[in-house]
Amino acid sequence: MLDPALMADLRWRYADPARSWHNWDRVAALLGMAEDLSHAVAERAPFILAVLYHAAVFDRRRHDWDAASVALMRSTLRLPAPVLDRAEALILAMARGALPAARDPSLRGDAALLLDMDNAVLGEPAAAFEAHEAAWRREYAHLKDEAYAAGRTAALEMLLWRERVYWTDRFHLEREKRARRNIEGLIERLRRW
């Protein structure tokens, strides 16, 4: 699908040593999930592009890394506008952690699946969840513990306030209870920092 030079550039970007979670291993895991769930994806090409480019430009000190990732995708790919537009909508949904405000049910369905894949780790067994959290903290190493704890707690509480952590029934049924336990336990620990 992508030119080998573009794939090499993406792999190089995701290999940045400052990336302990948003790295190529993470992209590969998401691509594996996408392959396993390909039957549930309405439009495969934009979905895969969103996985590949969602954090292609990454610096937690920037607030526009998602927009920069979209700009990179648009500047390097010569694909039809509808494909790029849909990939952009999916990338922005991942960045915002919310479904796009679109009337297209297939776009909302693909976004729901992608968001659930992105949050799947929240419902993993404790060891995998803790490894994720440690990697996440390393990516935010520029923040003092108090600032990190406050921001991370706020983000996690927003997930708990929703009726469901996972948008799709598949992830909800498989992971919801464990995700809520993991998140609640992490919030308790963060409040003791």
Long-range contacts (C-beta under 8 A, 24 or more apart in sequence): 1-45, 1-48, 2-52, 2-77, 6-76, 6-77, 9-76, 10-52, 10-53, 10-56, 13-56, 13-57, 13-58, 14-55, 14-56, 16-58, 18-59, 18-139, 19-55, 19-58, 19-139, 20-134, 20-135, 20-136, 20-138, 20-139, 21-132, 21-135, 21-136, 21-138, 21-139, 22-55, 22-58, 22-139, 27-51, 27-52, 30-117, 30-118, 33-117, 33-120, 34-117, 37-113, 37-117, 37-170, 40-109, 40-113, 40-168, 40-170, 41-110, 41-113, 42-106, 42-107, 42-109, 42-110, 43-83, 43-86, 43-106, 43-110, 45-79, 45-83, 45-87, 46-83, 46-84, 46-86, 46-87, 46-90, 46-110, 47-87, 47-90, 47-110, 47-113, 47-114, 49-73, 49-77, 49-79, 49-83, 49-84, 49-87, 49-90, 50-87, 50-90, 50-91, 50-94, 50-114, 51-114, 53-87, 53-91, 54-90, 54-91, 54-94, 54-95, 60-139, 60-140, 60-142, 61-142, 65-95, 66-91, 66-92, 66-94, 66-95, 86-110, 90-114, 94-118, 97-158, 97-159, 99-167, 112-167, 112-168, 113-167, 113-168, 115-167, 116-166, 116-167, 116-168, 116-170, 116-171, 117-171, 119-159, 119-165, 119-166, 119-171, 119-179, 120-171, 120-175, 122-159, 122-165, 122-175, 122-179, 122-182, 122-183, 123-165, 123-166, 123-171, 123-174, 123-175, 123-176, 123-177, 123-178, 123-179, 123-182, 124-175, 124-178, 124-182, 125-178, 126-182, 129-182, 129-186, 133-186, 145-193, 146-193, 149-190, 149-191, 149-193, 152-186, 152-190, 153-187, 153-190, 153-191, 156-183, 156-186, 156-187, 156-190, 157-187, 159-183, 160-184, 160-187
